[in-house]
């Protein structure tokens, strides 16, 4: 059985989401963990309600569903993990942190805030990505990247906060004090991301800059190439940058 529902978050309400959950439960043969609680709640809020598609999987055993899809798992205590959602049963999500070769770890549904799915490469190749809707793009952006900007190299991390907003941080290995820098004004519009790298006063001393500065970055996501590329400009500097997903 393949489950691959599409859901429009702009024309949906809580009743629609609940109805969609019930349909999924009926088709898989899975039942709620307790009266009034659906095991799909965390998944649908992150995947269906954000317009990222339903769970695609197949039944492998009674009350068990193989999923095997790239995803980000958010826990209620503020942790987040990028990896593979391997399978589900009535009470537990089985998740591989990192990649398909990692060890499967159990996460009780009560500990999960939400799960956001990435599409696999076959799905990506079958579509045009000149312009992605913002809700879909939010499912692709989160992750860790190797970034190059103006001769500097390091790591860029894009993630979703526990409050549901998008955020990012950068750390350059060959610049200043090699400190992690929180980026500001992070925005996603379609498949474009904007953010600002800046410092003043004590923050400049912490990261190793001799002067206050700001740099405004804009980049376009290509989910097939798994990279973001664009331009930056600001105090005393401008150029191009590219970030490739690890």
C-alpha positions, -999 to +999 in steps of 0.1 A: +000+000+000+013+035-009+000+065+009+009+098-007-017+124+000-014+161-010-029+186+014-033+224+009-025+242+042-039+275+029-074+260+026-074+238+056-085+239+092-083+216+122-113+196+111-097+190+077-065+178+094-084+155+118-104+140+089-071+134+070-056+117+100-086+094+103-084+084+066-047+076+070-054+055+101-082+035+083-060+028+053-030+016+073-050-004+099-032+015+126-052+027+156-048+057+179-025+052+209-052+063+233-088+077+228-087+110+210-050+107+201-037+098+167-002+085+161-001+106+130-006+139+148+031+149+150+037+138+114+007+155+099+014+188+116+049+189+102+043+172+068+007+175+057-003+207+074+029+224+060+020+212+025+049+187+022+029+157+014+017+127+034+036+097+046+046+074+018+050+039+031+039+003+030+026-021+056+053-046+065+036-063+095+004-060+115+002-025+130+036-016+114+044+007+085+077+010+067+084+047+057+121+049+048+121+086+040+146+114+046+132+137+074+140+160+103+127+148+137+120+174+164+116+164+200+096+182+226+127+188+247+142+210+218+164+185+200+163+179+163+178+152+142+183+149+104+182+114+090+158+086+079+124+079+093+126+041+090+092+029+102+063+034+126+042+012+148+013+022+171+034+040+197+069+046+183+088+062+154+120+043+144+146+069+132+181+066+118+202+097+127+224+106+098+219+082+069+205+048+059+235+030+074+229+044+109+215+024+138+177+027+141+166+044+174+131+044+188+113+076+197+080+074+216+053+096+200+048+114+233+084+127+229+080+140+193+070+175+185+068+170+147+085+154+117+092+172+085+099+151+054+123+158+025+114+144-009+137+117-023+158+123-055+134+104-078+106+128-067+128+158-071+138+148-107+102+144-117+094+181-110+105+216-120+120+236-092+125+270-108+100+282-082+090+263-051+061+272-029+074+285+005+057+257+024+074+231+003+108+249+003+107+249+041+109+211+039+141+212+019+161+240+035+168+226+070+201+208+072+238+212+074+258+226+045+295+232+036+296+269+027+321+289+007+319+327+007+346+351-004+374+326+001+362+316+035+350+280+042+329+266+069+295+252+080+261+266+075+232+251+095+196+259+087+170+246+111+134+251+124+131+264+159+108+248+185+085+278+179+082+268+142+103+296+127+133+292+104+167+300+117+204+297+107+240+298+120+274+298+103+309+290+114+339+298+092+370+276+098+395+301+083+381+334+095+384+353+128+381+332+160+362+304+142+332+310+164+296+300+156+276+330+145+239+333+148+224+347+116+195+372+117+166+383+094+164+347+081+135+345+056+124+319+031+103+331+001+097+302-023+130+286-030+149+318-020+166+323+014+178+357+028+198+363+060+222+388+076+256+381+091+267+410+113+283+420+146+289+450+168+308+458+199+314+428+222+300+403+196+327+415+171+354+408+197+340+373+204+340+362+167+373+380+159+364+410+138+383+443+142+353+464+133+315+464+132+301+450+100+271+435+082+266+413+052+233+406+035+231+372+019+205+360-007+205+325-022+184+302-044+179+266-034+184+239-060+171+207-043+183+184-071+219+196-067+214+199-030+229+233-028+221+270-022+239+296-043+237+334-044+253+367-036+262+387-006+271+424+000+277+447+029+305+465+049+338+464+029+328+433+011+307+417-016+308+385-037+292+351-043+285+322-020+275+286-023+264+261+003+263+223-005+243+199+017+265+174+035 
